[in-house]
Amino acid sequence: MVKIGIIGAGRIGKVHAESISKYVKDAKVKAIADPFLNEETERWAKTLGIQHVYKDYHDILQDSDIAAVLICSSTDTHSSISLEAVKAGKHIFCEKPIDHDVEKIKSVMEAVKRSKVKYQVGFNRRFDHNFRAAQEAVLNGKIGTQHVIKITSRDPEAPPVSYVKVSGGIFLDMTIHDFDMVRYLSGSEVEEVYAIGSALVDPAIGEAGDIDTAIITMKLANGAMAVIDNCRRATYGYDQRAEVFGSKGSVAVTNDTASTATLSTEDGVVAEKPLYFFLERYMQAYANEIAAFVEAIVKDVPVPVNVVDGLEPVLIGLAAKKSLAENKPVKLAEIKSLFDL
Ligand SMILES: NC(=O)c1ccc[n+]([C@@H]2O[C@H](COP(=O)([O-])OP(=O)(O)OC[C@H]3O[C@@H](n4cnc5c(N)ncnc54)[C@H](O)[C@@H]3O)[C@@H](O)[C@H]2O)c1
């Protein structure tokens, strides 16, 4: 049984605690830490059988019975807590992104390389049953030579401007999952990025210096092209689709819905909207990614999403940011050279 400590009891920390208790048989959450814990959170932790509730995550790092930590605190704390956890000899699952600062990600990379700890990054969509089936079709050669990868990724509602201001911008906060999906589905690296975007949903997002709607095109090392379309608000719900098209055919992923029932009447045909947001769409994927992390610890095999997989989408995001600012395509090599990568 792998004993786990969760650092950060916000939205995603709670999701992981609940999914481990329901679905991950070889793991148990022993402790959770958050400086802003309230009585309600403490009561919730008790209902899940979590033994210890701390305000300071160092109490988790000092517990030698805890083998692994999940870093689910706000993004600005991920890299420093990662470094401390490596030092404490804990296996680490870190929510995306590891950091917005590439130098800080590099220091985590180096610390992990020098240690024996496992380090997995929270790109949960790789563990979604639909995207996984699409990737298998690509890996099994069903698509032939890849030509085009298309990803649609739209949220049901825009976050508050206070969140936008500390998010690192749409590319590092939201599109980062789609950049990871391009790498995952294609099995290739991104070489060049061109981004256009605008604040079309909420002018306050524009005033905060960000955009809420974007189209990003990419050239990949395997010769294929990729396109992502993003929007912070789709009136019909969480729109998460993908297609890989190539010389032998295409594999497409559509949205998950609560049911596949369609109502046909003289007025038209009505089907279910997509599941509302990430908690509804990806609950099983969150459980699968932690099960894979625990399996890597138990069997002592490599984690399925490693620290390099955490770094690459940040570099692509920075290239997209530069492309948008300068209105021209940006090569990944140019971004990498800034950081001696
Ligand atoms: N993979 C995904 O689909 C996904 C989804 C949501 C969030 N995230 C990521 O997870 C992280 C948290 O997001 P969230 O939506 O849960 O945010 P949130 O604001 O709901 O929760 C963050 C929690 O971290 C706590 N915290 C801050 N500093 C801490 C510290 N030093 N020690 C312990 N706890 C601390 C806060 O008090 C808060 O409760 C972010 O990095 C975000 O990018 C990933």
The ligand as an SDF file (V2000), in Angstrom:
LIG
                    3D

 44 48  0  0  0  0  0  0  0  0999 V2000
   -4.8530   18.8180  -14.5220 N   0  0  0  0  0  0  0  0  0  0  0  0
   -5.9600   19.5170  -14.4500 C   0  0  0  0  0  0  0  0  0  0  0  0
   -6.9280   19.2530  -15.1390 O   0  0  0  0  0  0  0  0  0  0  0  0
   -6.0590   20.6450  -13.4770 C   0  0  0  0  0  0  0  0  0  0  0  0
   -7.3180   21.1610  -13.1460 C   0  0  0  0  0  0  0  0  0  0  0  0
   -7.3840   22.1990  -12.1980 C   0  0  0  0  0  0  0  0  0  0  0  0
   -6.2220   22.7010  -11.6500 C   0  0  0  0  0  0  0  0  0  0  0  0
   -5.0140   22.1980  -12.0320 N   0  0  0  0  0  0  0  0  0  0  0  0
   -3.7680   22.7410  -11.4410 C   0  0  0  0  0  0  0  0  0  0  0  0
   -3.7780   22.4350  -10.0470 O   0  0  0  0  0  0  0  0  0  0  0  0
   -3.2710   23.5240   -9.2890 C   0  0  0  0  0  0  0  0  0  0  0  0
   -4.3390   23.9400   -8.2650 C   0  0  0  0  0  0  0  0  0  0  0  0
   -5.4930   24.3590   -8.9400 O   0  0  0  0  0  0  0  0  0  0  0  0
   -6.9330   24.4000   -8.2370 P   0  0  0  0  0  0  0  0  0  0  0  0
   -7.9110   24.6830   -9.2990 O   0  0  0  0  0  0  0  0  0  0  0  0
   -7.1310   23.2210   -7.3670 O   0  0  0  0  0  0  0  0  0  0  0  0
   -6.7440   25.7160   -7.3350 O   0  0  0  0  0  0  0  0  0  0  0  0
   -7.4300   26.0820   -5.9520 P   0  0  0  0  0  0  0  0  0  0  0  0
   -7.1770   27.5290   -5.7800 O   0  0  0  0  0  0  0  0  0  0  0  0
   -8.8130   25.5580   -5.8780 O   0  0  0  0  0  0  0  0  0  0  0  0
   -6.5640   25.2630   -4.8850 O   0  0  0  0  0  0  0  0  0  0  0  0
   -5.2290   25.5210   -4.5980 C   0  0  0  0  0  0  0  0  0  0  0  0
   -5.0390   25.2510   -3.1080 C   0  0  0  0  0  0  0  0  0  0  0  0
   -3.6500   25.3000   -2.8140 O   0  0  0  0  0  0  0  0  0  0  0  0
   -3.5430   25.8310   -1.4980 C   0  0  0  0  0  0  0  0  0  0  0  0
   -2.1760   26.2700   -1.2410 N   0  0  0  0  0  0  0  0  0  0  0  0
   -1.5540   27.4230   -1.6250 C   0  0  0  0  0  0  0  0  0  0  0  0
   -0.2960   27.4410   -1.1440 N   0  0  0  0  0  0  0  0  0  0  0  0
   -0.1080   26.2770   -0.4780 C   0  0  0  0  0  0  0  0  0  0  0  0
    0.9660   25.7060    0.2560 C   0  0  0  0  0  0  0  0  0  0  0  0
    2.1260   26.3470    0.3870 N   0  0  0  0  0  0  0  0  0  0  0  0
    0.7900   24.4800    0.8300 N   0  0  0  0  0  0  0  0  0  0  0  0
   -0.3620   23.8140    0.7010 C   0  0  0  0  0  0  0  0  0  0  0  0
   -1.4330   24.3100    0.0420 N   0  0  0  0  0  0  0  0  0  0  0  0
   -1.3010   25.5220   -0.5370 C   0  0  0  0  0  0  0  0  0  0  0  0
   -4.5770   26.9390   -1.4700 C   0  0  0  0  0  0  0  0  0  0  0  0
   -4.9090   27.3040   -0.1380 O   0  0  0  0  0  0  0  0  0  0  0  0
   -5.7420   26.2790   -2.2050 C   0  0  0  0  0  0  0  0  0  0  0  0
   -6.6200   25.6050   -1.3130 O   0  0  0  0  0  0  0  0  0  0  0  0
   -2.9080   24.6110  -10.3010 C   0  0  0  0  0  0  0  0  0  0  0  0
   -1.5290   24.5470  -10.5580 O   0  0  0  0  0  0  0  0  0  0  0  0
   -3.6870   24.2570  -11.5520 C   0  0  0  0  0  0  0  0  0  0  0  0
   -2.9940   24.6340  -12.7400 O   0  0  0  0  0  0  0  0  0  0  0  0
   -4.9210   21.1760  -12.8950 C   0  0  0  0  0  0  0  0  0  0  0  0
  1  2  1  0
  2  3  2  0
  2  4  1  0
  4  5  1  0
  4 44  2  0
  5  6  2  0
  6  7  1  0
  7  8  2  0
  8  9  1  0
  8 44  1  0
  9 10  1  0
  9 42  1  0
 10 11  1  0
 11 12  1  0
 11 40  1  0
 12 13  1  0
 13 14  1  0
 14 15  2  0
 14 16  1  0
 14 17  1  0
 17 18  1  0
 18 19  2  0
 18 20  1  0
 18 21  1  0
 21 22  1  0
 22 23  1  0
 23 24  1  0
 23 38  1  0
 24 25  1  0
 25 26  1  0
 25 36  1  0
 26 27  1  0
 26 35  1  0
 27 28  2  0
 28 29  1  0
 29 30  1  0
 29 35  2  0
 30 31  1  0
 30 32  2  0
 32 33  1  0
 33 34  2  0
 34 35  1  0
 36 37  1  0
 36 38  1  0
 38 39  1  0
 40 41  1  0
 40 42  1  0
 42 43  1  0
M  CHG  2   8   1  16  -1
M  END
$$$$
